[in-house]
Amino acid sequence: MGVILSRIFYREDAENTENLQRIYSCSSRLCGEFIGKCQLLHLKRGLAYYKQNNWDKAIVEYNSAIRIYPQYAEAYYNLGLVYLIQGNLDEAIAAYEEAIRIEPNFVKAHIGLGYIYDEQGNLNEATAEYEAAIRIDPNDAEAHYNLGSTYAKQGNPDKAIVKWEKAIDIDPNFAEVYAPLAVAYAGKGNWDRALSCAKEFIRLATNNPKLQLSIHQIENFIQDIEKMKSGSSER
C-alpha cells in the first residue's frame, strides 16, 4: 500500500510541477508581450511627437520606453536625434554612445555620433565613426557622403571625391552629394565632370523642397564653370 500511495503522490507532484511550469511559462510570455507592447507604444508616441516638432514630449516618451526596457537601443538613438535637433550635443552624444554600447552594429548611431563630432570640429573622431559605420554596412550611402565631407574639411579633396562617388554609386538619387562633388571636380579643373554633377544636382533638387535655395547658387556655378571651360579651350 505504501508503495502504491508513494507512486500516486509522486505522479500528482509531477503533474502539479508540470502545471506550475506551464503557468509560469505562459505568464512570462504574456508579461514579456505586455512589456514589449508598452515600450513600442512609447516609441511610437515619441515618433509622433517628433514629427510634430514637439521635442519635449518626444523626449518624455523615449525615456519612458527606456525605463521599461533599459536595453532599448532604438529609443536611445531616437532620443539622441531629438537632443541633436535641440542643440544639446552632450546629451545627444551620451544617447548615441549608449545605443552603440547596447548594439555595436547600429549604423545610424555611428553616423549620428560622427555628425556631432564633425560639427564640433573633432574631425578625427568623426572619421572614426563614419568608417565604423561603413565597416558594418559598406552600402550605406549616407556614411560615405558624410565621410567624404569630413575628408574635404581635412583638406583631402581626392579622398572626398572617392567617397562621394561611392555614395552616388550606391544611391544615384542622393541629390545632396552632387553639389560638393561638382565643386571638388571644378577645383581639380575637371570641368566636364563638374558640369555633369551640377546639372544632376539641379535635376534632382527640383523636387526636393529642402534644396530649393541651393538651386540658384548651382545655376550660377554652372555659368561660371562654362565660362572657365570656354576660356581654357580658347587657350
C-alpha positions as CSV (number, residue, x, y, z in Angstrom):
1,M,0.0,0.0,0.0
2,G,2.8,2.4,0.9
3,V,4.4,1.8,-2.5
4,I,1.1,2.5,-4.3
5,L,0.5,5.7,-2.4
6,S,4.0,7.0,-3.0
7,R,3.6,6.4,-6.7
8,I,0.2,8.3,-6.6
9,F,1.7,11.2,-4.7
10,Y,4.8,11.2,-7.0
11,R,2.6,11.3,-10.1
12,E,0.4,14.1,-8.6
13,D,3.5,16.1,-7.6
14,A,5.0,15.7,-11.1
15,E,1.7,16.8,-12.6
16,N,1.5,19.8,-10.3
17,T,5.1,20.8,-11.0
18,E,4.4,20.5,-14.8
19,N,1.3,22.6,-14.4
20,L,3.2,25.2,-12.4
21,Q,5.9,25.3,-15.0
22,R,3.3,25.7,-17.8
23,I,1.6,28.6,-15.9
24,Y,4.9,30.3,-15.2
25,S,6.0,30.0,-18.9
26,C,2.6,31.4,-20.0
27,S,2.8,34.2,-17.5
28,S,6.3,35.1,-18.5
29,R,5.4,35.1,-22.2
30,L,2.3,37.3,-21.5
31,C,4.4,39.6,-19.3
32,G,7.1,39.9,-22.0
33,E,4.5,40.6,-24.7
34,F,2.9,43.3,-22.5
35,I,6.2,45.0,-21.8
36,G,7.1,44.8,-25.5
37,K,3.8,46.5,-26.4
38,C,4.3,49.2,-23.8
39,Q,7.8,50.1,-24.9
40,L,6.7,50.1,-28.6
41,L,3.8,52.3,-27.7
42,H,6.1,54.9,-26.1
43,L,8.4,54.7,-29.1
44,K,5.5,55.3,-31.5
45,R,4.3,58.2,-29.4
46,G,7.7,59.6,-29.4
47,L,7.9,59.4,-33.2
48,A,4.5,61.1,-33.5
49,Y,5.7,64.0,-31.3
50,Y,8.9,64.1,-33.2
51,K,7.0,64.6,-36.5
52,Q,5.1,67.4,-34.8
53,N,8.3,69.1,-33.7
54,N,7.2,68.6,-30.1
55,W,10.6,67.8,-28.8
56,D,10.0,67.8,-25.1
57,K,7.1,65.3,-25.3
58,A,9.1,63.1,-27.6
59,I,11.9,63.0,-25.0
60,V,9.4,62.0,-22.3
61,E,8.1,59.2,-24.4
62,Y,11.6,57.9,-25.4
63,N,12.7,58.0,-21.8
64,S,9.6,56.1,-20.8
65,A,10.4,53.4,-23.3
66,I,13.9,53.2,-21.9
67,R,12.7,52.9,-18.3
68,I,10.6,49.9,-19.3
69,Y,13.4,48.3,-21.2
70,P,16.9,49.9,-20.5
71,Q,18.5,47.9,-23.4
72,Y,16.3,49.6,-26.0
73,A,18.9,50.8,-28.4
74,E,16.5,52.4,-30.9
75,A,14.9,54.5,-28.1
76,Y,18.4,55.8,-27.2
77,Y,19.1,56.6,-30.9
78,N,15.8,58.5,-31.3
79,L,16.5,60.3,-28.0
80,G,19.9,61.3,-29.4
81,L,18.3,62.6,-32.6
82,V,16.0,64.9,-30.6
83,Y,18.8,66.2,-28.4
84,L,20.8,66.9,-31.6
85,I,18.0,68.9,-33.1
86,Q,17.7,70.9,-29.8
87,G,21.4,71.6,-29.9
88,N,22.0,69.6,-26.7
89,L,25.1,67.9,-28.1
90,D,26.5,66.4,-24.9
91,E,23.2,64.7,-24.2
92,A,23.0,63.6,-27.9
93,I,26.5,62.1,-27.7
94,A,25.6,60.2,-24.5
95,A,22.4,58.8,-26.0
96,Y,24.2,57.7,-29.2
97,E,27.0,56.1,-27.2
98,E,24.6,54.1,-25.2
99,A,22.8,52.9,-28.3
100,I,26.1,51.7,-29.7
101,R,27.1,50.1,-26.3
102,I,23.8,48.1,-26.5
103,E,24.0,47.4,-30.2
104,P,27.6,47.9,-31.5
105,N,26.5,47.4,-35.1
106,F,23.9,50.2,-35.0
107,V,25.0,52.0,-38.2
108,K,22.7,55.1,-37.8
109,A,24.0,55.7,-34.3
110,H,27.6,55.7,-35.5
111,I,26.6,58.1,-38.3
112,G,24.8,60.4,-35.8
113,L,27.8,60.4,-33.4
114,G,30.1,61.1,-36.3
115,Y,28.0,64.0,-37.4
116,I,28.1,65.6,-33.9
117,Y,31.9,65.2,-33.8
118,D,32.1,66.8,-37.2
119,E,30.0,69.7,-36.0
120,Q,32.3,70.1,-33.0
121,G,35.4,70.1,-35.2
122,N,36.5,66.8,-33.9
123,L,37.3,65.5,-37.4
124,N,39.4,62.5,-36.4
125,E,36.6,61.2,-34.1
126,A,34.0,61.9,-36.9
127,T,36.2,60.0,-39.4
128,A,36.4,57.0,-37.0
129,E,32.6,56.8,-36.5
130,Y,31.9,57.0,-40.3
131,E,34.5,54.4,-41.0
132,A,32.9,52.2,-38.3
133,A,29.5,52.6,-40.0
134,I,31.0,51.7,-43.4
135,R,32.7,48.6,-42.0
136,I,29.3,47.5,-40.7
137,D,27.4,48.4,-43.8
138,P,29.6,49.1,-46.9
139,N,26.5,50.1,-48.8
140,D,25.3,52.9,-46.6
141,A,25.4,55.9,-48.9
142,E,25.0,58.5,-46.1
143,A,28.1,57.2,-44.3
144,H,30.2,57.5,-47.5
145,Y,28.8,61.0,-48.1
146,N,29.5,62.2,-44.6
147,L,33.0,60.7,-44.6
148,G,33.7,62.5,-47.9
149,S,32.6,65.8,-46.3
150,T,34.9,65.2,-43.4
151,Y,37.8,64.4,-45.7
152,A,37.1,67.7,-47.5
153,K,37.3,69.6,-44.3
154,Q,40.6,67.9,-43.5
155,G,41.9,69.1,-46.8
156,N,41.8,65.8,-48.7
157,P,39.7,66.5,-51.8
158,D,40.8,63.4,-53.6
159,K,39.7,61.1,-50.8
160,A,36.5,63.2,-50.6
161,I,35.7,62.6,-54.3
162,V,36.2,58.9,-53.9
163,K,33.7,58.7,-51.1
164,W,31.2,61.0,-52.8
165,E,31.4,58.9,-56.0
166,K,30.8,55.8,-53.9
167,A,27.7,57.4,-52.3
168,I,26.1,58.1,-55.7
169,D,27.2,54.8,-57.0
170,I,25.1,53.3,-54.1
171,D,22.3,55.8,-54.4
172,P,22.2,57.7,-57.7
173,N,19.3,59.8,-56.5
174,F,21.3,61.2,-53.5
175,A,20.9,64.8,-54.5
176,E,23.0,66.4,-51.8
177,V,26.1,64.7,-52.9
178,Y,26.3,66.2,-56.4
179,A,26.8,69.8,-55.3
180,P,30.1,69.3,-53.3
181,L,31.2,66.8,-55.9
182,A,30.8,69.4,-58.6
183,V,32.8,71.9,-56.6
184,A,35.5,69.4,-56.0
185,Y,35.9,68.5,-59.6
186,A,35.9,72.1,-60.6
187,G,38.8,72.6,-58.1
188,K,40.7,70.0,-60.0
189,G,39.9,71.5,-63.4
190,N,37.7,68.7,-64.4
191,W,35.1,71.0,-66.0
192,D,33.0,68.3,-67.7
193,R,32.5,66.2,-64.6
194,A,31.9,69.3,-62.6
195,L,29.1,70.4,-65.0
196,S,27.5,67.0,-65.2
197,C,27.4,66.8,-61.4
198,A,26.0,70.3,-61.1
199,K,23.3,69.6,-63.6
200,E,22.4,66.4,-62.0
201,F,22.0,68.2,-58.7
202,I,19.6,70.7,-60.2
203,R,17.6,67.9,-61.8
204,L,17.2,66.0,-58.5
205,A,16.8,69.1,-56.3
206,T,13.9,70.5,-58.3
207,N,11.5,68.2,-56.5
208,N,13.2,68.5,-53.1
209,P,11.9,71.5,-51.0
210,K,14.9,71.4,-48.7
211,L,17.3,72.1,-51.6
212,Q,15.4,74.8,-53.4
213,L,17.7,77.6,-52.0
214,S,20.7,75.8,-53.4
215,I,19.5,75.6,-57.0
216,H,20.1,79.3,-57.8
217,Q,23.7,79.0,-56.4
218,I,24.4,76.0,-58.5
219,E,22.9,77.6,-61.6
220,N,25.4,80.5,-61.1
221,F,28.1,77.9,-60.5
222,I,27.3,76.3,-63.9
223,Q,27.6,79.6,-65.7
224,D,31.0,80.3,-64.1
225,I,32.2,76.8,-65.0
226,E,31.1,77.2,-68.6
227,K,33.0,80.5,-68.8
228,M,36.1,78.9,-67.4
229,K,35.7,75.9,-69.7
230,S,35.4,78.1,-72.7
231,G,38.4,80.2,-71.6
232,S,40.6,77.1,-71.1
233,S,39.6,75.7,-74.6
234,E,40.5,79.0,-76.3
235,R,44.0,78.9,-74.8
